[in-house]
Amino acid sequence: MERYINFGGDQTIAAFDIYPDAIRVDLTNGDSYLYSESGVGSQAIQRMKSLAVAGGELAQYIQRNVAQKYDMRVHHTHSY
Protein backbone atom coordinates (compact mmCIF):
# COMPACT_ATOMS: atom_id res chain seq x y z
CA MET A 1 0.00 0.00 0.00
CA GLU A 2 1.42 3.35 -1.00
CA ARG A 3 0.37 6.53 0.77
CA TYR A 4 -1.39 8.94 -1.57
CA ILE A 5 -0.05 12.47 -1.71
CA ASN A 6 -2.44 14.87 -3.43
CA PHE A 7 -0.81 18.08 -4.45
CA GLY A 8 -4.26 19.53 -5.18
CA GLY A 9 -5.27 19.57 -1.52
CA ASP A 10 -8.10 16.99 -1.59
CA GLN A 11 -7.73 14.70 1.43
CA THR A 12 -10.34 12.09 0.43
CA ILE A 13 -7.84 9.41 -0.64
CA ALA A 14 -5.33 8.03 1.85
CA ALA A 15 -3.51 5.27 -0.03
CA PHE A 16 -3.53 3.07 -3.12
CA ASP A 17 -2.25 -0.23 -4.49
CA ILE A 18 -1.51 -0.73 -8.16
CA TYR A 19 -2.02 -4.15 -9.77
CA PRO A 20 -1.41 -5.13 -13.41
CA ASP A 21 -5.07 -4.69 -14.40
CA ALA A 22 -6.55 -2.90 -11.37
CA ILE A 23 -6.13 -0.28 -8.68
CA ARG A 24 -7.26 -0.33 -5.06
CA VAL A 25 -8.04 3.02 -3.49
CA ASP A 26 -8.27 3.48 0.28
CA LEU A 27 -10.20 6.51 1.50
CA THR A 28 -9.48 8.51 4.62
CA ASN A 29 -12.79 7.30 6.10
CA GLY A 30 -11.43 3.73 6.03
CA ASP A 31 -13.39 2.44 3.03
CA SER A 32 -11.55 0.66 0.20
CA TYR A 33 -12.55 0.37 -3.44
CA LEU A 34 -11.16 -1.94 -6.09
CA TYR A 35 -11.45 -0.85 -9.71
CA SER A 36 -10.44 -3.20 -12.54
CA GLU A 37 -10.10 -3.06 -16.30
CA SER A 38 -13.07 -5.41 -16.63
CA GLY A 39 -15.21 -2.94 -14.65
CA VAL A 40 -14.11 0.47 -15.93
CA GLY A 41 -11.89 -0.26 -18.94
CA SER A 42 -8.15 -0.21 -19.44
CA GLN A 43 -7.96 3.50 -20.31
CA ALA A 44 -9.64 4.48 -17.04
CA ILE A 45 -7.37 2.19 -15.02
CA GLN A 46 -4.26 3.58 -16.69
CA ARG A 47 -5.45 7.14 -16.01
CA MET A 48 -6.20 6.34 -12.38
CA LYS A 49 -2.75 4.76 -11.94
CA SER A 50 -1.08 7.84 -13.43
CA LEU A 51 -3.04 10.20 -11.21
CA ALA A 52 -2.31 8.11 -8.11
CA VAL A 53 1.44 8.04 -8.70
CA ALA A 54 1.63 11.71 -9.66
CA GLY A 55 -0.50 12.89 -6.74
CA GLY A 56 -3.00 14.26 -9.21
CA GLU A 57 -6.71 14.76 -8.95
CA LEU A 58 -7.59 11.10 -8.45
CA ALA A 59 -10.64 11.68 -6.26
CA GLN A 60 -12.14 14.08 -8.79
CA TYR A 61 -11.47 11.66 -11.66
CA ILE A 62 -13.15 8.82 -9.79
CA GLN A 63 -16.15 11.00 -8.90
CA ARG A 64 -16.65 12.17 -12.48
CA ASN A 65 -15.92 8.96 -14.37
CA VAL A 66 -16.02 5.70 -12.44
CA ALA A 67 -17.57 6.27 -9.00
CA GLN A 68 -20.20 3.51 -9.07
CA LYS A 69 -18.29 1.11 -11.36
CA TYR A 70 -16.06 -0.42 -8.68
CA ASP A 71 -15.63 -4.20 -8.48
CA MET A 72 -15.53 -4.37 -4.72
CA ARG A 73 -16.11 -2.06 -1.77
CA VAL A 74 -14.90 -2.82 1.74
CA HIS A 75 -16.20 -0.72 4.59
CA HIS A 76 -13.80 -0.30 7.52
CA THR A 77 -14.46 1.30 10.84
CA HIS A 78 -11.06 3.00 11.24
CA SER A 79 -9.65 5.96 9.37
CA TYR A 80 -6.18 7.11 8.47
N, C-alpha and C positions, 0 to 999 in steps of 0.2 A: 504494500500500500504506500503510495507516494502522497505526501501532503500537498494540497493544492494551494498555490499562491496566485491570487487574482490581483493583477495590477490595476484593475478597474475599480476596486473597492467593494465589490459584492462579496459578502461573507456567507453566502448560502451553501457553497460547496466546501467541504473540509479536506477530502482526499479522493484519490482515484487509483484504479488498477487498470492497466492496459493489457489486453489479451490479443492474440492474432486476429480474431474476428469479432471482438467485443470490447466494451469498456464498462467498468463498474464505477459508479459515482456514489460516494458517501457524503451525505449532507450534514450540516452542523447540528441538525436536530436529531441525528442518530440513524435516520433512515438510509437505506442503501438501494440503489437501482442498478440493474444490469441491462444494458442495451447491446444488441447484437446485430450483425449484418442481416440476418434472416428477419429481424423485426423492423429495422429502420433503413436498411440498405447500406452498401459498402461506402458510398460517398459520405453519408451522414456520420458513420463510424469514423472514417478517416478525418473528417472535419472536427469531430469531438475530441479525438486523440490529439490533433494539432493544437486545439484551443487549451486542452488540459495541460499539455507540456509547456506551452508558451505562457500560461497564466492569463489567457484571453478571456473573453466573455462567454465562458462555457454555460453558465446558468441561463443567460439570456438566449443562447442558441437552443438549449434544451427546451426552454419555455415556448419559444416560437415555432420549433420544428418537430420535436419528437416527444414531447412531455408525456403523453399517454400511450406511447408505443413501446414501453419497456417490456422486457421479457420476464423480469422478476423484480418484486419489491420486497424488501425485508424491513420491518419496522422494529427499531430498537428503542429502548427506554433511556439510554444514556446519550449525552451529546459531547461533542469535542470541545 
